[in-house]
Amino acid sequence: MTTGRVRTVLGDIAPEALGVTLMHEHILCDITPRALRNRPELDSPITPRNRYDVDYGRRPHAGKTRMLDRELAVEEVAAFRADGGAAIVELTIGGLSPDPLGLVEVARRTGVTVVMGCGHYVQAFHDPSLAARGVEDLAGEMIAAVRTGAWGTDIRAGLIGEIGCSETWTADERRVMAGAVLAQQETGAALTIHPGVVPDQPQEIIAFVAAHGGDVTRTIMGHVDRTIFDRDRLFRLADTGCVLEFDLFGYEHAYWSYAPINMPNDGTRIDMIRALFDRGHGTQVAISQDICRLTRLLAYGGHGYGHILRNVLPWMREKGFSEAELHQVMVETPRRLLTMP
């Protein structure tokens, strides 16, 4: 029997009750850049005729990253459950319009366990008041989110993050990160990080976490699949003991509108994960899809939250992953990370 508890939006559960889990998703959020907000000319309806171009990202669209419809969220998460999913980690935090009450509704109506994050995203989405707040104040906010409730509610977060870092890591973001590390120390919650699109930044951030007394083994480096493309860096990061998260499964466009990189496809992601398993890092891998735009939902012709279950896991089996290895990635590692002492 595992000691500790998993904190969900509906209350604490025993770790053994946590099944197949996606570790990095958004269910209700608004990740629209400030420059695109209040631009009705860039907010045309998404239809089968324009859906691909909207998703591709060459043309700005102000509405695709606005996912605030609770009824739609219930439908999409219910489909995930029908595909065999059990739990979703929802990382909509400060700056992204978190909706804890909406997450409670989704969890109750679908039967899917929802674990909520806390903290603040990249500086471009910060409330201006954050610039005047100290490390201890920010830490206190995150500690309270885990212990008593977040965003003006009594709904408690089950982990810290995704704490945001820009390509040039700013002083304000470093302060938020230092506060997140203090909150991790105080609560025992896992810490998940959104790095900038800079190959060496994940290593820098993990060194920062370690230097500030954080638990690197309970720190998740997100978006590895759009940040690190060579195995030397990948293995160096794994050697720190942190968790490497490949969380853009289902994103198959080589074009990435946020940075001048060539995005990998799902096959490349699987091969990188296989290399980590073969080197002995199988307990340090998490996977997800980071759905944060309408065009990736089933209702808009996308793959939905069940893509990993329907398509990726069968492909991993074909590529030689054992059932024990898949259980490690989808159940055991999430269970370890989400269990607080």
N, C-alpha and C positions, 0 to 999 in steps of 0.2 A: 504494500500500500504506500503510495506516494504521500508525503506530508506536505502541508501547505494548502493553498486554495487558488483557484482561477477566478479572477474578478470579472464578471460580465455585466452588461447593462441591466440585467434582471437580477443581479445579486451574485454571491459567491457560489461556486460549484466545486465538487471534488475533481482533482486532475483526471481521474479515471473516466469522468463523464465527457471529457473533451475528445471528440473524434476527428475526422478528416478536416484539416484547418487550412484556410488561406491566410497567410501572414501579413499581407499588405494590400488592402483594397480601400475603396471609397464607396459608400452606399448613398449618402446624402452629403453634397458638398457644392461649393462654387469656387472653382479654381480658375476663374476668368481673370487674366491679367488686368490690372487697373486701367491700362491704356485702352482696353477694348470694352470696358464697361460703359453703359449708357451710350452705346453706338448702335442705334436701331438699324442703320443701314448695313451693319455687319451681322445682323441677327435674323437672317432669313430662315424660314422653315426648312427643316431637314427632310428631304424626300428621297425616294429611291434613285432619282436622277442626279442628285448632287451629293448623296451620302458619301461616296468614295472620295471625292475631292475635299469635302469637309474633313473627313477623317485623315486624309493624307497630310494636310496641314500647310500646303503652299499658300492658300488663300486664308487670311484671318477670318475667324468666325466667332462672334461674341457669345453665342448660345450653347455651343457644343460641350463646354465644360461646366455648365450650370445644371446640376443634378439635384433638384430640390423637391421633386414630386414623390411624396410618400407612397401613393398608390403604385406608381411605376416601380419604386424600390421594392415594395412587397412582391410584385409579380416577378421581378428579376431574381430576388433572393429565394423565392419559392421554387423557381426553376433550378437554381443551384442545389437546393435540397433534393429535388426530384432526380438530379444527376448523381446523388450519393454524398453530397457535401453536408457537413455538420456544423462548421464554425467559420466565422470570418472575423479577422482583425481589421477594424475600421479606423483609419488614421487621419480623419479630417480634424484638424486642430486649429489653433489661432491663426486667423487670416483667411481661412477657407470656409467660413460659415458653418461651423459644427452645429448639429441638431441632435442633442442627446435624447430628447423626447421622441423624435422621429425614429431613432434607432431602437428605442424601447418598443415602439409600435411594430416595427419590422420584425424584431425578435419574437414578440408575442404572437404575431399573426402567421409567421412562417415556421416557427419551431427551430430556427437556426440560432445557435449561440453567437452573440455579437460581443466582442471585446473592443472597448473604445480607447483610443489614445488621448494624449494631452500634450500641452506645450505649444510651441510656435514654429511656423514654417519659415521660409526664406525671407530676407529683409524686405524684398519688394512687396510682400504681403503683410508686413508688420503694421500694427496700429502705431501711429506716431508716438504714443505715450511710452512705448517700450524703450525709447532712447534714454529716458530719464530713470529707468528702473535698475536697481542693483541686482547682483547675483543672488543674494539671499532672498530678496523679494520674489524674484522669478522662481527660485527653488520652492519657496513657500506656496506659491500658486500651484505648482505641479504636485507637491506633496498633498495639498488639500484636495486636488482633483482625484487623486488615488484614494484618499482616506474618507473624504466627506462628500465630494461631488464637484462636477465641472460645469463651467459656463452657466452659473446661476441656478443649477439644479442639484438635486441630491443623487444624481446618477454618477457612479464612480468609474474612473478610468482603470483599465487593467494593465496598462503599460505606459511608458513615456515615449512620445514621439508621434510622427516622424519629425525630429528636430531638423530644421532646414539649414543648409549651408549653400551659399552661392559659389559661383566659379572663383570669384575672389572673396575669400572668407572674411566677412566684415567684423568689426569690433562688436557690434550689437549681437550678431549671430554667435560670436564666441562667448558673450555674456550669457545668452540663452543656453548654450551648450554647457557652460560651467554650472548653471543652475540645474540643468537636467541631470548632470552627474551627481550633484548633491542630493537631488530628489531620488535618484537611483539608490544611493547609499542609504538614505533614510527609510525608504519603503521596501527595498528589495525587488522592485519592479524591473522588468527588462527595459532597455533603452534601444530605440530604433532610430536610424539616422538617414537623412536625405542628403547625400553629398553633392557637390557641384560636379559638372562634367569635366573633371580634371583627373587624369589617371593616377597621380600621386596623392591627391587629396584624401582618399580614404585612409591611407597609411598615416598621414598627418593627423587626421581626426582621431584615429585610434590611439596614437601616441598622446594626444591631448587628454583623452579620456583616462588613460592609464596614469598620466602625470598628475591628474586631479583626483586620483583615488577611486576611479570607477572600476566596475567589474567588467573587464573586457569579454569574459566568457558569456556574459548576459547582455552583450551589446551587439546589435544587428546592423550591419552595414548594408543599406538598401541600394537598389539600382546598380548592382555590380555589373549587370549585363550591358549597361549603356555607358559604363565608366572605365572598366578595365578590359583590355582586349588581348593582352599577352599573358602567357602563363607564368612568367617570372614574377610579375607584379601580383598576379592572382595567388600564387603560392606564398609569397612574402606576406601578403595580408592574412592568409589562412594561418601562417605560423604564429601570428599574434594571439590566436585563440578565439577571435571574434567569429560571429556567424556571418556568412556571406549569402546575401539574399539576391536571387535571380527572380525579379518580380515584374518583368515586362513580358511574360509569356502571352502569346496572342498578338503582340505588336510585331507585324511582319514587314513593315515598310523600312527599306534601307534609309530613306530620308528621315531626318530628325530635325524638326523645325526649331528646336531650342539650342542646337549646337552643331558645328560643322563636323559631324562624325558619320560613319557608316554603321547603322544599327544592325545587330545580328538578327538572325531568325531563330525559331524555336529549336531547330536542329543544332545550331551552334551552341545555344544555351545548354542543351542536353549534353553535348560533348564536353563542355567546360565542367559541368557537374560531374560527369563520369571521371574526368581527370582528377577532380578533388577527392572523389571516393577512392580512386586507385592509389592516391598518395596518403590515405589515412585520415581524410578530413570529412568523412561522411556524416558525422554528427554535427557539423558546422554549416550545413546547407539548409536554406529555406527557399521556398518558391511561392510565387503568386503572380498576379496579373496587373495590379495597380490600375484598375478600371477607374477612370476619373473623367470620362467624356461619354456623352450620349451615344456616339457612333459605335462604341464597343459593346453596347447593350443589345440583347436579343431583339428588343422592340424596334431597334433602328438598323437591323441587319448585321449586327456585330456578333462576337463569339459568346458573350455573356460570362457570368461568373463560373460556369461549369466547364469551360474550355479545357482546363488542366485535367479534369476528371474524364471528360469524353475523349480527348484527343492526345494530350501530352503523356499521361501515364501509360496508355497502350503503346505509344511510340517508345517510351523509355524501356518498357518490357522487351520490345523488339530489338532495342539496342543493348540488351543484356542485363538490365537492372533486375535484381531479385525482388520478390515480394517483401522480404525483410528490409531491403534498402528503401523501397518506396514507402513502407510503413514508417521508417525512420524519418524520412523527409516530411511526410504528410501528417503524422500523428505524434511520434515520440519527441522530435525536436520542438515543435510548437508546444507540446505539453510541458516540456522542461522550461522553456522560455516564459510561458504564461503562468507558471506556478510560482506564487509569491510565498515566502516563508511565513 
